[in-house]
């Protein structure tokens, strides 16, 4: 409430004080205490804290967790059962449940290295990139349409999604991943993926048909500036667009100096990115098409020529002698007066389709129609691959100004590209970070990319290490994971965060190495059952005295329904697909026509076409984010529509029916069907009580209803 009131007060002050805004100027905003804010300081690797229970840690990071627990007199939770840990880690890394054979193999081979082997296998699975790519796409506001009123499709946006999946599967170093998205066009101009990566900057909503195209460009520049600050630096720089930030040490000049890095860029919605082979094949096909088209048009011209000449002569005969002479003179020999006469009388001698056909006999009309039909059916070669992309302006540099109240019609002082002052003042080396080679010029995006991706930047490694932790534990060490500024929430374990950031950099910015380190820790291995001391001393689990129970995202629930019922189509990459939407939910949904191939309906949810003005209903009810803005953390609501969706949606009904059919074919008794249904859906056998209740249930209900009931249980939609 205080933050809301303060924000409203500042906006009121901005409106009423006018020139007296010096009272809220950057001089007061960039005060010395702000310079000392923890997130703006150099990352230094802390020593491991000492702990009494030396047998508990299985990873160095455990020392930081255990030291805090011991200081509060709270024992860590017991380790999770092996099958629960396997279910947890499998959902975490690939977003799908383990199969019964996965569980059996793990339990049979549960030696000291079994967990590490499981993690290595999951990290090497192509499904890993699909799972973690979804987290990144939330963050970068990925969508495949423009938004606003018309919400037109972006036919090439899917290439960025596939780039993200490929990069994560390849464990591309995060610093490279960052640089490619900010300025891939300037680092390796021969790398198609690096160019596709720059689509990051153009993923925001875009009013293509805006009457003010200058404002449209400024909107895009604002969006890429804001999102760069949020995603890579964890800073809410967008609040400084219209005035100095009211809560953070970021001035309006800082904002537009950051934007100046992007100002020279050219925005491409369809930039060609063919390989040499694709380009050669296209040119060959285009040449073949051109020859065939020319050949057919020549036949049509030969057929039409005598009738056109006859009609032309008749029309010309009724015109003046001067006009007839002008039309009869060769084009390159006409005088200025004759050229004017020809233009003035062009409509008088024009021959309409009706006139031409009226002069032709029926046999020639039929021959002409056959030729035109063949011409219309002549397929043009498919265009070369294209992408959204940002390209350097080629020397056409736009000047950047501080805009009064963010209005481009009210420019104030001109600014050069530069890094935020607070980072330079808190850490002087930031001022000297510049690129080499393509990044030699301080004013280009390559310099910005080098600066953000530098190991010396105090924010980048911290922000990403925190995001990885957040997606494993449901909450970041810094809970406000896209706000590391002075108004964000402080870290619960600041030394652990710095230790993780240092390890991240030391391990070559490897995201997979971070996963492995976290997942093998005793902290991650804890059960979700809280002890009485933990409930008393750590009721909100801020100290990680147990593993948090987390509800699965909508994509994971839908993908699990497909996988468990044996219908999941594992095909990767390509344009977004359109699973059918129930007519009872949406009627006449704009731009949504079910894909003609039924197999596409069972693709993983990450490949569902991401339309801004129409979120896929099954995913929306489970808190799919608004992809107009960056989403750092999804909501985890509990609502009646979620229960109704799992009870009655086409996805749930089809999964229950197909699974029941499969179980009927592979099992011989009700007891076996019940056990296998539990193993597939809940990754465990039923308890004696569950076995008895399920048997009673099946006396009056078909197997599909039991499957449907299990899909509606908390044990299916939650991981603990």
C-alpha positions, 0 to 999 in steps of 0.5 A: 500500500505504501509503495502504491501511495508513494508512486501515486504521489510521485506521479502527482508531483511530476504533474503539478511541480513542472519545472520544480521537479529538481526537488526529485532530481537525479542528484537526490536519487543517486545518493551515496547510500544507494551506491552501497546497495548490495546488488551494485557491489562487486561479486566476491566469493564468500568462504563456506560457513562452518556447520555443526552437522558436517555429515549433512551437506552433499554440496558446498551450497548446503553449508550456507543453508545449514548454517542459517538453520542451525543458527535458528535451532531448526533441523533440516527435513529428512531426505525425500523418498527416492521415487519422490526425488526422481519424480521431482527432478524429472519434472524439474528438468524435462517437464514430464513424469518419469515412467514406471521403468524409470522408477524401477531402474533407479530403485534397482541401481541406487548406488552412490552415483545413481542420482548423478546418472539420472541428472546427466541423462535428463540434462542430455535429453532434448526435452530439457530445452523444451522445459527450460525454454518455456521459463525463458520465453515467459521472461522475454514476453515471447508471442507469435502475434502483434497484439493490439486490435488486429493481433496479426500473426508473426510468421517467423517468430517461432524461429526465436523459440527454437533458437532458445531450445537449441541453445539450452540443449547445447548448454550454450554459455550464458554470457554468449546467450546474452550477447547473441540476443542483444547484438548477435548481428554484430558478433558473428554475421555468418551465424544464423542462430546469432541473427535469429537471437536478436529477435529478442528485441522485437518480441514485444507487442507492436501496433503495425498499423499505427497512424504515427510510425515515429511513435511506433518506433519509439514504443519498440525502443522503449520495450527493448530497453525496458526488457533488457533491464528486467531480463539481464540486469534485474532492474526496473529501468522502465520507470525512468522513461518519463522522469527520474526513477522514484525509488531506484538510483536510475535517472531519466538520462540513464534510461535514454543513454541505455536506449541510445545503444539500440537507436541506430538499429534497423528493425526487420520483421522478415529478414532472410537467413538462408544457408548457401544450399537453401539459397542455391535451391531457391534460385534454381527453383525461382529460375525454373518457375520464371522460365515456365511462367514466361513460356505459358504467358508467351503462349497466351500472348500468341493466342490473344495477339490477333484479336488485341491488334484488331480491337486496338486498330478499331479503337485507334481509328476513331481518334484524331490523326495526331493521336493515331500518329502518336500511338503508331510512333515507336516509344523511343522516337516519340516527341514530348507532345506525342508522349502526352497524347499517348498518356491522355488517350490510354484509356480510350484504346485499352482493351477489356477482358469482356471485349477480348473474349467477345471477339474470340471464338469459343475454341480460342476462349477455351484454349486461353482459359486452360492456359490461364488455369495452368498459369494460376496453378503454377506454384511459386517456390517457397521463400527462403527462411526468414526471421525477426531480426535487429540489424545495425543501422549501417552508419545511419545513426539516430540521435537520442534525446532525453524526452520530457515526460517520455514524449518524443515531441518534447526532446530535451538534451541529447545523450550518447550511449552509456551504462547506468551511472549507479553501476559505474559509481558503485563499481568503477571498472564498469565504466571501462568495460568495452568490447573488442573487435565488433564491439570496439565502438562504445556506442554500439550494441556490441559494447552493451552486450559485452558490458552486460555479459562481463564477469565484472558486471555485478548484476548479470551472474547474480540475476541468472543464478537466482532465476535458476534457483527460483525455478528449482525451489519455487522462489528465488533467493531474491524473491523479486527476481527481476528487481534487484534494485533498492526497492526490490526484496533483499536476498534471504541468503546473500552469501549463498547468492554470491557463491552461486554467481561465482561458481556460475562464472567459474564454470564457464557460465554453464546453466547445466552445471548450475542445475547439477550442483543444485539438484545433487545438494542435500537442500534439494533432496529434502522431503516436503514434510515440515518438522515441528521446529521448522513450522515454528521457526520457519513457517514460510520456509524462507530458510529452506528447512524443507522442500516446498510443494509446488503446483505444476504449470499448465504446460506441464500438466497438459504435456503429462496428460499426453505423455501418460496416455501415450499420445505425446508427439515428440516432434521438435521445432517448427511453426506454432501449432493449433490444437482445437479449442472447444466451441463451448469455450470460444466461438469464432476465435480470431485467427484460430483454426485447428491444425489439419494434421491431428498429430500436431494437436498432441505436440508439447505445449511450448509449440502451441501458437502463442497468440497475444489476444487469445491464450490457449484456454487449458493453459490460461486457467493454470496461470499462463502469463500475459505475454505482452510483458516480461513474466519473472514468476508465474502465479500459482492460483487455486481456483474452481475453473482448474478443477472443472478443467481437469474434470471436463476438458477435452484434454483430460477426458481424452487422456483418461479414455486413452489411458484406460484403453491402453491399460485394458490391453496390457493388464489382466485384472482390476487390481493390476489396472489400478496399480498401473494407473497409480504408477503412471499418473502418480509415480507410485503404487497405491496404499492399501486404503487407496487400493480398497477404495479404488476397487470399490469405485470400479465396481460401479464405474469404468476404468476411465473414470478412475484415471480421470479421478487420479488426474484430478488429485493433488498428487498429480498436479503437485510435486513434493 
